[in-house]
Amino acid sequence: MSQQILLLAGDFVEDYEVMVPFQALQMVGHEVHAVCPEKESGDACPTAIHDFEGDQTYTEKPGHNFELNHDFDAVDPAEYDALVVPGGRAPEYLRTYDEIIEIVRHFFEAEKPVASLCHGVQLLAAADVLEGRTCTGYPALEADVAIAGGEWEDGVTRDDNLVTGQA
């Protein structure tokens, strides 16, 4: 059964974390709407590739231009079956949009599936939906999860409708 999936992208979203879920979900028959605030279908979000090269944190290199396929202003979260939140630098600023916070909260209130990768947990913390939930993300965000009332676990986690992964 095909489902309609909402994917929240933004400038400098992590390349693999946006491209792989977008393509994989389409390959298994789902309709995926990739959106970004202030952008329309056909606009692009530049992606970033984070790499670990022996420094204290990752380096960032240019990725691709990820083409959005739906207008952000046309999104009605009630029409979607699931939400995907990729990481990278995008969640850091996407969490400043009230509309994004409302979208994230909708999926949790409606108990719809939510998948979050790496820095995507920043959006979940900002939306105040982690209280009492087990999740993970980029290791430096463990404190953010704890402050938001969540329980940290390394690897991949599933807590009811929420699936999170480190990348």
N, C-alpha and C positions, 0 to 999 in steps of 0.2 A: 504494500500500500504506500503510494507516494505521499510524502508530507511536504509541507512548506516550511522551510528553515530560514531564519533571519541570522545573518552574519554581520557583526558590527566591525567595520574596518575603519582605518584612519591613517593619516600620513605617518609613514615609518613603522607601520605594522610589521611584525616579523614575517619575512618572506615565506618560509615553509609553513608557519602556523596559520597563514591565511590561504595560501595556495592549495595545500594538501587537503584540508577539510572541505574547502570549496569544491575541488574537483572530485574527491572521493564521494562526497554526499550526492553529487550529480551523477556519478557513475552507477550508484545503486538506485537511481531513479527519483531522488528527491529534487524538488524545486528550491534552489537556494537564492535568496535575495541578499546580495552584498551591498551594504549601504554605508554612508559616512555623512555626518552632519555637514551642512552647507555645500553638499555635492549632489549631483544628479547622475542618472544612468548615463554611461559613456565617459564620465569623468574618471580620472585615475588617482589612486593613492600610491605614492612611491613607497616601496618596501625597504626594509633594512635586513641585513644578514649579520647576526651577532656571532662572534667567534671567540673562543677562549685560546689565547696565545701565550699563557704564562704570566699575565698581569693579574692584579688583584680583582679585576672585573673584566667583563667582555669588551671587545672592540666592536666597532660598528662600521659596516661597509655598505655601499649602495646595493640594493637588490634590483627588482624589476618595477615596472609600473603595473599595478594591479587594477584592472578595469572594473569599475562598479557596474552593476547591471540593474539597479533599481534606484528610484529617487527616494532620498531620506524623508522628504516631506510627505511622501505617500504612504509611509509605514503606519499601519494600525496593528499593534502587537497582538490584538485579539485574533487576527487572521493567521497567525503563525503557530506551528506545532512545537517548535524548539528554537533555542538560541545558541549561537556559537560566538564566543568571545576570544579571539586570538590575542596574543601578547605583542611584544615589541614595545616601542615607545608610545604607540597610539593610546593605550588605556590611560596613560598618565594625564593626557589632556582631554580625552573623551569624557572622563569622569567629571569635568567641569560643565558639561551640558546637562541641564535639567531634563531635557527630553530623553537623553540616554539613561539617566538614573531611573526615570519613570518606566522606560522599556524594560530594564533589568528587573525592577520590582514587580512589574506585571507578570513576568515568567515565574517568579518565585511565588507570588500570591496565587497564581493559577496552577501551581505545581506542575508546570510544563518542564520538559528536559532542558537543562542548561549545561553546556560544555565550555570550560574555560581553560586556556593554556597559559602557562608561564606568568607574564605580567598582567594577564587578563583579570587576575584576582584583585587587582587594584580597583577595577570597576565594581566588583562584588562588595568589596569593603566600603567603598564610597556610597553604594546603594543601601548599606546597612542590612545585608541579607545573610551574613555569615554567623550570626549569633547561634552558638550550639552546634554548628556544622563542622564536619571534618573535611578539610580541603588541603590543597597544596598549590604551589606555583614556583616562581623563581625563588631560590633559597633566601635571598636578601629580603624577601617580603614576609618572612615568618613573623616578624614583629607586627606588621600591618594586620595580618590575620588575627593574631592574638588580641590586638587593640580592638578589633572589630568583633571580638567574642567568639572567634572560630578556634578550632583545634587543628593544629598542624600535623601533617603526616607526609613523609617523603614518598616519592614515586608517583603512582596514579591512584586517585581516590574516587570512591563513589559513596555519596550520602544522599539517599532518596533520589530526588530528581537532578542532583548536581554531580557532574563528573569533572574532575580537575586533573591536570597533569603538569609535571615539570618539563621544561624543554631546555 
